[in-house]
Amino acid sequence: MKLLNTLKIMAKKSTPIPGLSFSWKRALGISQAKQKIARETGIPLSKQGLERKIGNTILKAIFGKK
């Protein structure tokens, strides 16, 4: 019983409002700037998006356009 109480105390405390969190990148506008750059250049800045774009480019080069 004492162990359970200790584990409850050590658990991460959540905010009173579910789904509410703070992001310093969004607060400083970094996320918005990255989105703007990606839209203007047409090159995604996320790892997954970049891999998808490179993969599609290679497939188009090999098999031609659909």
PQR file with spaces between the fields and no chain letter, atoms N, CA, C, O and H, PARSE charges and radii, in Angstrom:
ATOM       1  N    MET     1       0.818   -1.192    0.000 -0.4000 1.5000
ATOM       2  CA   MET     1       0.000    0.000    0.000 -0.0000 2.0000
ATOM       3  C    MET     1       0.865    1.260    0.000  0.5500 1.7000
ATOM       4  O    MET     1       0.572    2.231   -0.698 -0.5500 1.4000
ATOM       5  N    LYS     2       1.919    1.225    0.785 -0.4000 1.5000
ATOM       6  CA   LYS     2       2.802    2.379    0.859 -0.0000 2.0000
ATOM       7  C    LYS     2       3.492    2.617   -0.483  0.5500 1.7000
ATOM       8  O    LYS     2       3.712    3.761   -0.880 -0.5500 1.4000
ATOM       9  H    LYS     2       2.156    0.436    1.352  0.4000 1.0000
ATOM      10  N    LEU     3       3.835    1.518   -1.186 -0.4000 1.5000
ATOM      11  CA   LEU     3       4.479    1.622   -2.494 -0.0000 2.0000
ATOM      12  C    LEU     3       3.548    2.292   -3.505  0.5500 1.7000
ATOM      13  O    LEU     3       3.985    3.116   -4.309 -0.5500 1.4000
ATOM      14  H    LEU     3       3.656    0.588   -0.864  0.4000 1.0000
ATOM      15  N    LEU     4       2.265    1.934   -3.461 -0.4000 1.5000
ATOM      16  CA   LEU     4       1.302    2.537   -4.384 -0.0000 2.0000
ATOM      17  C    LEU     4       1.179    4.037   -4.155  0.5500 1.7000
ATOM      18  O    LEU     4       1.109    4.809   -5.112 -0.5500 1.4000
ATOM      19  H    LEU     4       1.910    1.265   -2.808  0.4000 1.0000
ATOM      20  N    ASN     5       1.154    4.447   -2.909 -0.4000 1.5000
ATOM      21  CA   ASN     5       1.073    5.880   -2.601 -0.0000 2.0000
ATOM      22  C    ASN     5       2.315    6.611   -3.090  0.5500 1.7000
ATOM      23  O    ASN     5       2.223    7.735   -3.583 -0.5500 1.4000
ATOM      24  H    ASN     5       1.211    3.820   -2.132  0.4000 1.0000
ATOM      25  N    THR     6       3.478    5.975   -2.955 -0.4000 1.5000
ATOM      26  CA   THR     6       4.721    6.580   -3.426 -0.0000 2.0000
ATOM      27  C    THR     6       4.696    6.740   -4.939  0.5500 1.7000
ATOM      28  O    THR     6       5.111    7.774   -5.461 -0.5500 1.4000
ATOM      29  H    THR     6       3.553    5.062   -2.555  0.4000 1.0000
ATOM      30  N    LEU     7       4.209    5.719   -5.648 -0.4000 1.5000
ATOM      31  CA   LEU     7       4.141    5.785   -7.109 -0.0000 2.0000
ATOM      32  C    LEU     7       3.170    6.869   -7.570  0.5500 1.7000
ATOM      33  O    LEU     7       3.422    7.543   -8.568 -0.5500 1.4000
ATOM      34  H    LEU     7       3.871    4.879   -5.224  0.4000 1.0000
ATOM      35  N    LYS     8       2.070    7.038   -6.852 -0.4000 1.5000
ATOM      36  CA   LYS     8       1.108    8.081   -7.218 -0.0000 2.0000
ATOM      37  C    LYS     8       1.720    9.465   -7.070  0.5500 1.7000
ATOM      38  O    LYS     8       1.457   10.352   -7.883 -0.5500 1.4000
ATOM      39  H    LYS     8       1.865    6.490   -6.041  0.4000 1.0000
ATOM      40  N    ILE     9       2.531    9.653   -6.045 -0.4000 1.5000
ATOM      41  CA   ILE     9       3.180   10.940   -5.817 -0.0000 2.0000
ATOM      42  C    ILE     9       4.215   11.212   -6.900  0.5500 1.7000
ATOM      43  O    ILE     9       4.376   12.354   -7.332 -0.5500 1.4000
ATOM      44  H    ILE     9       2.744    8.933   -5.385  0.4000 1.0000
ATOM      45  N    MET    10       4.919   10.167   -7.344 -0.4000 1.5000
ATOM      46  CA   MET    10       5.975   10.324   -8.339 -0.0000 2.0000
ATOM      47  C    MET    10       5.426   10.500   -9.755  0.5500 1.7000
ATOM      48  O    MET    10       6.156   10.919  -10.653 -0.5500 1.4000
ATOM      49  H    MET    10       4.788    9.239   -6.994  0.4000 1.0000
ATOM      50  N    ALA    11       4.147   10.183   -9.959 -0.4000 1.5000
ATOM      51  CA   ALA    11       3.564   10.288  -11.289 -0.0000 2.0000
ATOM      52  C    ALA    11       3.560   11.742  -11.744  0.5500 1.7000
ATOM      53  O    ALA    11       3.486   12.666  -10.934 -0.5500 1.4000
ATOM      54  H    ALA    11       3.554    9.843   -9.229  0.4000 1.0000
ATOM      55  N    LYS    12       3.641   11.923  -13.062 -0.4000 1.5000
ATOM      56  CA   LYS    12       3.651   13.265  -13.636 -0.0000 2.0000
ATOM      57  C    LYS    12       2.302   13.940  -13.396  0.5500 1.7000
ATOM      58  O    LYS    12       1.252   13.365  -13.682 -0.5500 1.4000
ATOM      59  H    LYS    12       3.701   11.172  -13.720  0.4000 1.0000
ATOM      60  N    LYS    13       2.338   15.131  -12.882 -0.4000 1.5000
ATOM      61  CA   LYS    13       1.101   15.862  -12.626 -0.0000 2.0000
ATOM      62  C    LYS    13       0.624   16.497  -13.921  0.5500 1.7000
ATOM      63  O    LYS    13       1.397   17.124  -14.646 -0.5500 1.4000
ATOM      64  H    LYS    13       3.191   15.599  -12.649  0.4000 1.0000
ATOM      65  N    SER    14      -0.652   16.327  -14.198 -0.4000 1.5000
ATOM      66  CA   SER    14      -1.209   16.885  -15.423 -0.0000 2.0000
ATOM      67  C    SER    14      -1.814   18.256  -15.137  0.5500 1.7000
ATOM      68  O    SER    14      -2.026   18.640  -13.987 -0.5500 1.4000
ATOM      69  H    SER    14      -1.280   15.818  -13.610  0.4000 1.0000
ATOM      70  N    THR    15      -2.081   18.970  -16.204 -0.4000 1.5000
ATOM      71  CA   THR    15      -2.721   20.273  -16.065 -0.0000 2.0000
ATOM      72  C    THR    15      -4.190   20.066  -15.726  0.5500 1.7000
ATOM      73  O    THR    15      -4.743   19.008  -16.026 -0.5500 1.4000
ATOM      74  H    THR    15      -1.909   18.658  -17.139  0.4000 1.0000
ATOM      75  N    PRO    16      -4.824   21.037  -15.118 -0.5600 1.5000
ATOM      76  CA   PRO    16      -6.236   20.883  -14.764  0.2800 2.0000
ATOM      77  C    PRO    16      -7.146   20.748  -15.986  0.5500 1.7000
ATOM      78  O    PRO    16      -8.243   20.198  -15.880 -0.5500 1.4000
ATOM      79  N    ILE    17      -6.707   21.241  -17.136 -0.4000 1.5000
ATOM      80  CA   ILE    17      -7.510   21.179  -18.350 -0.0000 2.0000
ATOM      81  C    ILE    17      -6.916   20.112  -19.267  0.5500 1.7000
ATOM      82  O    ILE    17      -5.764   20.238  -19.682 -0.5500 1.4000
ATOM      83  H    ILE    17      -5.817   21.687  -17.222  0.4000 1.0000
ATOM      84  N    PRO    18      -7.683   19.053  -19.594 -0.5600 1.5000
ATOM      85  CA   PRO    18      -7.154   18.003  -20.468  0.2800 2.0000
ATOM      86  C    PRO    18      -6.822   18.547  -21.861  0.5500 1.7000
ATOM      87  O    PRO    18      -7.565   19.360  -22.410 -0.5500 1.4000
ATOM      88  N    GLY    19      -5.726   18.101  -22.412 -0.4000 1.5000
ATOM      89  CA   GLY    19      -5.326   18.512  -23.754 -0.0000 2.0000
ATOM      90  C    GLY    19      -4.607   19.842  -23.814  0.5500 1.7000
ATOM      91  O    GLY    19      -4.237   20.286  -24.901 -0.5500 1.4000
ATOM      92  H    GLY    19      -5.122   17.440  -21.966  0.4000 1.0000
ATOM      93  N    LEU    20      -4.398   20.486  -22.692 -0.4000 1.5000
ATOM      94  CA   LEU    20      -3.728   21.781  -22.665 -0.0000 2.0000
ATOM      95  C    LEU    20      -2.247   21.578  -22.384  0.5500 1.7000
ATOM      96  O    LEU    20      -1.874   20.993  -21.366 -0.5500 1.4000
ATOM      97  H    LEU    20      -4.699   20.125  -21.809  0.4000 1.0000
ATOM      98  N    SER    21      -1.426   22.050  -23.266 -0.4000 1.5000
ATOM      99  CA   SER    21       0.016   21.959  -23.053 -0.0000 2.0000
ATOM     100  C    SER    21       0.664   23.219  -23.615  0.5500 1.7000
ATOM     101  O    SER    21       0.028   23.987  -24.337 -0.5500 1.4000
ATOM     102  H    SER    21      -1.729   22.525  -24.093  0.4000 1.0000
ATOM     103  N    PHE    22       1.923   23.419  -23.280 -0.4000 1.5000
ATOM     104  CA   PHE    22       2.633   24.609  -23.725 -0.0000 2.0000
ATOM     105  C    PHE    22       3.779   24.198  -24.627  0.5500 1.7000
ATOM     106  O    PHE    22       4.532   23.281  -24.297 -0.5500 1.4000
ATOM     107  H    PHE    22       2.439   22.795  -22.694  0.4000 1.0000
ATOM     108  N    SER    23       3.920   24.864  -25.758 -0.4000 1.5000
ATOM     109  CA   SER    23       5.014   24.605  -26.681 -0.0000 2.0000
ATOM     110  C    SER    23       5.790   25.903  -26.882  0.5500 1.7000
ATOM     111  O    SER    23       5.251   26.885  -27.391 -0.5500 1.4000
ATOM     112  H    SER    23       3.309   25.609  -26.026  0.4000 1.0000
ATOM     113  N    TRP    24       7.046   25.899  -26.481 -0.4000 1.5000
ATOM     114  CA   TRP    24       7.853   27.114  -26.635 -0.0000 2.0000
ATOM     115  C    TRP    24       8.144   27.394  -28.103  0.5500 1.7000
ATOM     116  O    TRP    24       8.326   28.553  -28.476 -0.5500 1.4000
ATOM     117  H    TRP    24       7.484   25.101  -26.068  0.4000 1.0000
ATOM     118  N    LYS    25       8.194   26.360  -28.950 -0.4000 1.5000
ATOM     119  CA   LYS    25       8.433   26.589  -30.379 -0.0000 2.0000
ATOM     120  C    LYS    25       7.257   27.332  -31.012  0.5500 1.7000
ATOM     121  O    LYS    25       7.449   28.246  -31.814 -0.5500 1.4000
ATOM     122  H    LYS    25       8.046   25.419  -28.647  0.4000 1.0000
ATOM     123  N    ARG    26       6.041   26.932  -30.644 -0.4000 1.5000
ATOM     124  CA   ARG    26       4.868   27.629  -31.181 -0.0000 2.0000
ATOM     125  C    ARG    26       4.779   29.043  -30.616  0.5500 1.7000
ATOM     126  O    ARG    26       4.378   29.972  -31.318 -0.5500 1.4000
ATOM     127  H    ARG    26       5.885   26.190  -29.992  0.4000 1.0000
ATOM     128  N    ALA    27       5.153   29.206  -29.346 -0.4000 1.5000
ATOM     129  CA   ALA    27       5.095   30.529  -28.718 -0.0000 2.0000
ATOM     130  C    ALA    27       6.066   31.500  -29.388  0.5500 1.7000
ATOM     131  O    ALA    27       5.761   32.687  -29.511 -0.5500 1.4000
ATOM     132  H    ALA    27       5.478   28.451  -28.776  0.4000 1.0000
ATOM     133  N    LEU    28       7.224   31.015  -29.819 -0.4000 1.5000
ATOM     134  CA   LEU    28       8.215   31.875  -30.471 -0.0000 2.0000
ATOM     135  C    LEU    28       7.980   32.020  -31.977  0.5500 1.7000
ATOM     136  O    LEU    28       8.640   32.825  -32.633 -0.5500 1.4000
ATOM     137  H    LEU    28       7.471   30.051  -29.719  0.4000 1.0000
ATOM     138  N    GLY    29       7.045   31.246  -32.522 -0.4000 1.5000
ATOM     139  CA   GLY    29       6.732   31.349  -33.943 -0.0000 2.0000
ATOM     140  C    GLY    29       7.605   30.487  -34.829  0.5500 1.7000
ATOM     141  O    GLY    29       7.596   30.649  -36.049 -0.5500 1.4000
ATOM     142  H    GLY    29       6.509   30.592  -31.989  0.4000 1.0000
ATOM     143  N    ILE    30       8.362   29.572  -34.239 -0.4000 1.5000
ATOM     144  CA   ILE    30       9.247   28.718  -35.033 -0.0000 2.0000
ATOM     145  C    ILE    30       8.439   27.786  -35.928  0.5500 1.7000
ATOM     146  O    ILE    30       8.786   27.592  -37.093 -0.5500 1.4000
ATOM     147  H    ILE    30       8.370   29.441  -33.248  0.4000 1.0000
ATOM     148  N    SER    31       7.367   27.209  -35.394 -0.4000 1.5000
ATOM     149  CA   SER    31       6.537   26.287  -36.174 -0.0000 2.0000
ATOM     150  C    SER    31       5.935   26.990  -37.386  0.5500 1.7000
ATOM     151  O    SER    31       5.919   26.437  -38.486 -0.5500 1.4000
ATOM     152  H    SER    31       7.085   27.366  -34.448  0.4000 1.0000
ATOM     153  N    GLN    32       5.446   28.198  -37.186 -0.4000 1.5000
ATOM     154  CA   GLN    32       4.831   28.946  -38.283 -0.0000 2.0000
ATOM     155  C    GLN    32       5.870   29.301  -39.347  0.5500 1.7000
ATOM     156  O    GLN    32       5.582   29.230  -40.542 -0.5500 1.4000
ATOM     157  H    GLN    32       5.460   28.647  -36.293  0.4000 1.0000
ATOM     158  N    ALA    33       7.066   29.678  -38.921 -0.4000 1.5000
ATOM     159  CA   ALA    33       8.122   30.024  -39.874 -0.0000 2.0000
ATOM     160  C    ALA    33       8.521   28.807  -40.703  0.5500 1.7000
ATOM     161  O    ALA    33       8.727   28.918  -41.912 -0.5500 1.4000
ATOM     162  H    ALA    33       7.299   29.736  -37.950  0.4000 1.0000
ATOM     163  N    LYS    34       8.629   27.648  -40.059 -0.4000 1.5000
ATOM     164  CA   LYS    34       8.979   26.424  -40.785 -0.0000 2.0000
ATOM     165  C    LYS    34       7.903   26.066  -41.803  0.5500 1.7000
ATOM     166  O    LYS    34       8.216   25.659  -42.922 -0.5500 1.4000
ATOM     167  H    LYS    34       8.462   27.557  -39.078  0.4000 1.0000
ATOM     168  N    GLN    35       6.629   26.217  -41.417 -0.4000 1.5000
ATOM     169  CA   GLN    35       5.531   25.932  -42.338 -0.0000 2.0000
ATOM     170  C    GLN    35       5.575   26.866  -43.539  0.5500 1.7000
ATOM     171  O    GLN    35       5.352   26.437  -44.671 -0.5500 1.4000
ATOM     172  H    GLN    35       6.375   26.548  -40.508  0.4000 1.0000
ATOM     173  N    LYS    36       5.858   28.132  -43.296 -0.4000 1.5000
ATOM     174  CA   LYS    36       5.901   29.121  -44.378 -0.0000 2.0000
ATOM     175  C    LYS    36       7.026   28.798  -45.359  0.5500 1.7000
ATOM     176  O    LYS    36       6.830   28.858  -46.573 -0.5500 1.4000
ATOM     177  H    LYS    36       6.039   28.480  -42.377  0.4000 1.0000
ATOM     178  N    ILE    37       8.201   28.455  -44.834 -0.4000 1.5000
ATOM     179  CA   ILE    37       9.339   28.102  -45.688 -0.0000 2.0000
ATOM     180  C    ILE    37       9.016   26.866  -46.516  0.5500 1.7000
ATOM     181  O    ILE    37       9.307   26.821  -47.711 -0.5500 1.4000
ATOM     182  H    ILE    37       8.360   28.406  -43.847  0.4000 1.0000
ATOM     183  N    ALA    38       8.416   25.866  -45.884 -0.4000 1.5000
ATOM     184  CA   ALA    38       8.087   24.627  -46.585 -0.0000 2.0000
ATOM     185  C    ALA    38       7.080   24.884  -47.705  0.5500 1.7000
ATOM     186  O    ALA    38       7.199   24.312  -48.788 -0.5500 1.4000
ATOM     187  H    ALA    38       8.179   25.903  -44.913  0.4000 1.0000
ATOM     188  N    ARG    39       6.097   25.734  -47.452 -0.4000 1.5000
ATOM     189  CA   ARG    39       5.099   26.034  -48.487 -0.0000 2.0000
ATOM     190  C    ARG    39       5.720   26.796  -49.657  0.5500 1.7000
ATOM     191  O    ARG    39       5.425   26.501  -50.815 -0.5500 1.4000
ATOM     192  H    ARG    39       6.001   26.199  -46.572  0.4000 1.0000
ATOM     193  N    GLU    40       6.575   27.770  -49.360 -0.4000 1.5000
ATOM     194  CA   GLU    40       7.159   28.595  -50.414 -0.0000 2.0000
ATOM     195  C    GLU    40       8.158   27.822  -51.268  0.5500 1.7000
ATOM     196  O    GLU    40       8.200   28.009  -52.484 -0.5500 1.4000
ATOM     197  H    GLU    40       6.814   28.009  -48.420  0.4000 1.0000
ATOM     198  N    THR    41       8.957   26.961  -50.655 -0.4000 1.5000
ATOM     199  CA   THR    41       9.967   26.219  -51.408 -0.0000 2.0000
ATOM     200  C    THR    41       9.420   24.930  -52.000  0.5500 1.7000
ATOM     201  O    THR    41       9.974   24.405  -52.965 -0.5500 1.4000
ATOM     202  H    THR    41       8.922   26.809  -49.667  0.4000 1.0000
ATOM     203  N    GLY    42       8.342   24.419  -51.430 -0.4000 1.5000
ATOM     204  CA   GLY    42       7.798   23.146  -51.894 -0.0000 2.0000
ATOM     205  C    GLY    42       8.565   21.953  -51.351  0.5500 1.7000
ATOM     206  O    GLY    42       8.326   20.819  -51.767 -0.5500 1.4000
ATOM     207  H    GLY    42       7.892   24.846  -50.645  0.4000 1.0000
ATOM     208  N    ILE    43       9.484   22.200  -50.425 -0.4000 1.5000
ATOM     209  CA   ILE    43      10.282   21.129  -49.835 -0.0000 2.0000
ATOM     210  C    ILE    43       9.881   20.992  -48.371  0.5500 1.7000
ATOM     211  O    ILE    43      10.061   21.931  -47.597 -0.5500 1.4000
ATOM     212  H    ILE    43       9.677   23.122  -50.088  0.4000 1.0000
ATOM     213  N    PRO    44       9.340   19.837  -47.976 -0.5600 1.5000
ATOM     214  CA   PRO    44       8.949   19.653  -46.582  0.2800 2.0000
ATOM     215  C    PRO    44      10.156   19.651  -45.658  0.5500 1.7000
ATOM     216  O    PRO    44      11.224   19.170  -46.037 -0.5500 1.4000
ATOM     217  N    LEU    45      10.002   20.178  -44.463 -0.4000 1.5000
ATOM     218  CA   LEU    45      11.102   20.237  -43.510 -0.0000 2.0000
ATOM     219  C    LEU    45      11.071   19.097  -42.505  0.5500 1.7000
ATOM     220  O    LEU    45      12.019   18.921  -41.740 -0.5500 1.4000
ATOM     221  H    LEU    45       9.135   20.569  -44.156  0.4000 1.0000
ATOM     222  N    SER    46       9.987   18.315  -42.497 -0.4000 1.5000
ATOM     223  CA   SER    46       9.935   17.175  -41.585 -0.0000 2.0000
ATOM     224  C    SER    46      10.658   15.995  -42.226  0.5500 1.7000
ATOM     225  O    SER    46      10.722   15.890  -43.450 -0.5500 1.4000
ATOM     226  H    SER    46       9.216   18.458  -43.118  0.4000 1.0000
ATOM     227  N    LYS    47      11.191   15.122  -41.408 -0.4000 1.5000
ATOM     228  CA   LYS    47      11.932   13.960  -41.904 -0.0000 2.0000
ATOM     229  C    LYS    47      11.026   13.081  -42.765  0.5500 1.7000
ATOM     230  O    LYS    47      11.423   12.656  -43.850 -0.5500 1.4000
ATOM     231  H    LYS    47      11.139   15.207  -40.413  0.4000 1.0000
ATOM     232  N    GLN    48       9.820   12.811  -42.288 -0.4000 1.5000
ATOM     233  CA   GLN    48       8.894   11.961  -43.018 -0.0000 2.0000
ATOM     234  C    GLN    48       8.477   12.602  -44.345  0.5500 1.7000
ATOM     235  O    GLN    48       8.419   11.919  -45.367 -0.5500 1.4000
ATOM     236  H    GLN    48       9.498   13.157  -41.407  0.4000 1.0000
ATOM     237  N    GLY    49       8.191   13.885  -44.338 -0.4000 1.5000
ATOM     238  CA   GLY    49       7.786   14.567  -45.559 -0.0000 2.0000
ATOM     239  C    GLY    49       8.898   14.614  -46.587  0.5500 1.7000
ATOM     240  O    GLY    49       8.653   14.450  -47.782 -0.5500 1.4000
ATOM     241  H    GLY    49       8.238   14.440  -43.508  0.4000 1.0000
ATOM     242  N    LEU    50      10.126   14.838  -46.124 -0.4000 1.5000
ATOM     243  CA   LEU    50      11.271   14.876  -47.027 -0.0000 2.0000
ATOM     244  C    LEU    50      11.525   13.507  -47.646  0.5500 1.7000
ATOM     245  O    LEU    50      11.799   13.404  -48.842 -0.5500 1.4000
ATOM     246  H    LEU    50      10.326   14.972  -45.154  0.4000 1.0000
ATOM     247  N    GLU    51      11.433   12.447  -46.828 -0.4000 1.5000
ATOM     248  CA   GLU    51      11.612   11.089  -47.344 -0.0000 2.0000
ATOM     249  C    GLU    51      10.542   10.755  -48.375  0.5500 1.7000
ATOM     250  O    GLU    51      10.837   10.137  -49.397 -0.5500 1.4000
ATOM     251  H    GLU    51      11.210   12.530  -45.857  0.4000 1.0000
ATOM     252  N    ARG    52       9.305   11.158  -48.115 -0.4000 1.5000
ATOM     253  CA   ARG    52       8.207   10.892  -49.041 -0.0000 2.0000
ATOM     254  C    ARG    52       8.432   11.614  -50.361  0.5500 1.7000
ATOM     255  O    ARG    52       8.201   11.044  -51.428 -0.5500 1.4000
ATOM     256  H    ARG    52       9.065   11.661  -47.284  0.4000 1.0000
ATOM     257  N    LYS    53       8.880   12.862  -50.299 -0.4000 1.5000
ATOM     258  CA   LYS    53       9.106   13.637  -51.519 -0.0000 2.0000
ATOM     259  C    LYS    53      10.254   13.055  -52.336  0.5500 1.7000
ATOM     260  O    LYS    53      10.151   12.946  -53.558 -0.5500 1.4000
ATOM     261  H    LYS    53       9.068   13.326  -49.433  0.4000 1.0000
ATOM     262  N    ILE    54      11.343   12.681  -51.675 -0.4000 1.5000
ATOM     263  CA   ILE    54      12.483   12.085  -52.378 -0.0000 2.0000
ATOM     264  C    ILE    54      12.082   10.754  -53.002  0.5500 1.7000
ATOM     265  O    ILE    54      12.447   10.464  -54.141 -0.5500 1.4000
ATOM     266  H    ILE    54      11.427   12.769  -50.682  0.4000 1.0000
ATOM     267  N    GLY    55      11.328    9.945  -52.256 -0.4000 1.5000
ATOM     268  CA   GLY    55      10.868    8.657  -52.773 -0.0000 2.0000
ATOM     269  C    GLY    55       9.996    8.821  -54.005  0.5500 1.7000
ATOM     270  O    GLY    55      10.156    8.091  -54.983 -0.5500 1.4000
ATOM     271  H    GLY    55      11.031   10.181  -51.331  0.4000 1.0000
ATOM     272  N    ASN    56       9.072    9.776  -53.963 -0.4000 1.5000
ATOM     273  CA   ASN    56       8.209   10.022  -55.123 -0.0000 2.0000
ATOM     274  C    ASN    56       9.015   10.498  -56.321  0.5500 1.7000
ATOM     275  O    ASN    56       8.725   10.108  -57.452 -0.5500 1.4000
ATOM     276  H    ASN    56       8.942   10.368  -53.168  0.4000 1.0000
ATOM     277  N    THR    57      10.018   11.333  -56.091 -0.4000 1.5000
ATOM     278  CA   THR    57      10.860   11.834  -57.177 -0.0000 2.0000
ATOM     279  C    THR    57      11.628   10.694  -57.834  0.5500 1.7000
ATOM     280  O    THR    57      11.726   10.629  -59.060 -0.5500 1.4000
ATOM     281  H    THR    57      10.253   11.649  -55.172  0.4000 1.0000
ATOM     282  N    ILE    58      12.171    9.799  -57.021 -0.4000 1.5000
ATOM     283  CA   ILE    58      12.918    8.656  -57.560 -0.0000 2.0000
ATOM     284  C    ILE    58      11.993    7.739  -58.355  0.5500 1.7000
ATOM     285  O    ILE    58      12.359    7.285  -59.439 -0.5500 1.4000
ATOM     286  H    ILE    58      12.092    9.852  -56.025  0.4000 1.0000
ATOM     287  N    LEU    59      10.801    7.463  -57.831 -0.4000 1.5000
ATOM     288  CA   LEU    59       9.862    6.598  -58.540 -0.0000 2.0000
ATOM     289  C    LEU    59       9.416    7.220  -59.860  0.5500 1.7000
ATOM     290  O    LEU    59       9.262    6.514  -60.857 -0.5500 1.4000
ATOM     291  H    LEU    59      10.504    7.833  -56.951  0.4000 1.0000
ATOM     292  N    LYS    60       9.207    8.535  -59.873 -0.4000 1.5000
ATOM     293  CA   LYS    60       8.833    9.202  -61.122 -0.0000 2.0000
ATOM     294  C    LYS    60       9.961    9.123  -62.137  0.5500 1.7000
ATOM     295  O    LYS    60       9.710    8.963  -63.331 -0.5500 1.4000
ATOM     296  H    LYS    60       9.332    9.109  -59.063  0.4000 1.0000
ATOM     297  N    ALA    61      11.217    9.234  -61.669 -0.4000 1.5000
ATOM     298  CA   ALA    61      12.361    9.155  -62.574 -0.0000 2.0000
ATOM     299  C    ALA    61      12.491    7.753  -63.170  0.5500 1.7000
ATOM     300  O    ALA    61      12.858    7.608  -64.336 -0.5500 1.4000
ATOM     301  H    ALA    61      11.421    9.364  -60.699  0.4000 1.0000
ATOM     302  N    ILE    62      12.195    6.737  -62.388 -0.4000 1.5000
ATOM     303  CA   ILE    62      12.334    5.357  -62.862 -0.0000 2.0000
ATOM     304  C    ILE    62      11.167    4.954  -63.757  0.5500 1.7000
ATOM     305  O    ILE    62      11.376    4.430  -64.852 -0.5500 1.4000
ATOM     306  H    ILE    62      11.897    6.856  -61.441  0.4000 1.0000
ATOM     307  N    PHE    63       9.950    5.194  -63.300 -0.4000 1.5000
ATOM     308  CA   PHE    63       8.769    4.695  -63.995 -0.0000 2.0000
ATOM     309  C    PHE    63       8.059    5.746  -64.831  0.5500 1.7000
ATOM     310  O    PHE    63       7.103    5.417  -65.533 -0.5500 1.4000
ATOM     311  H    PHE    63       9.780    5.619  -62.411  0.4000 1.0000
ATOM     312  N    GLY    64       8.480    6.963  -64.782 -0.4000 1.5000
ATOM     313  CA   GLY    64       7.826    8.034  -65.521 -0.0000 2.0000
ATOM     314  C    GLY    64       6.604    8.539  -64.782  0.5500 1.7000
ATOM     315  O    GLY    64       6.212    7.987  -63.754 -0.5500 1.4000
ATOM     316  H    GLY    64       9.256    7.230  -64.211  0.4000 1.0000
ATOM     317  N    LYS    65       6.013    9.583  -65.309 -0.4000 1.5000
ATOM     318  CA   LYS    65       4.849   10.188  -64.656 -0.0000 2.0000
ATOM     319  C    LYS    65       3.621    9.332  -64.899  0.5500 1.7000
ATOM     320  O    LYS    65       3.531    8.608  -65.891 -0.5500 1.4000
ATOM     321  H    LYS    65       6.331   10.032  -66.144  0.4000 1.0000
ATOM     322  N    LYS    66       2.674    9.429  -63.970 -0.4000 1.5000
ATOM     323  CA   LYS    66       1.434    8.645  -64.081 -0.0000 2.0000
ATOM     324  C    LYS    66       0.524    9.220  -65.128  0.5500 1.7000
ATOM     325  O    LYS    66      -0.564    8.692  -65.359 -0.5500 1.4000
ATOM     326  H    LYS    66       2.747   10.016  -63.164  0.4000 1.0000
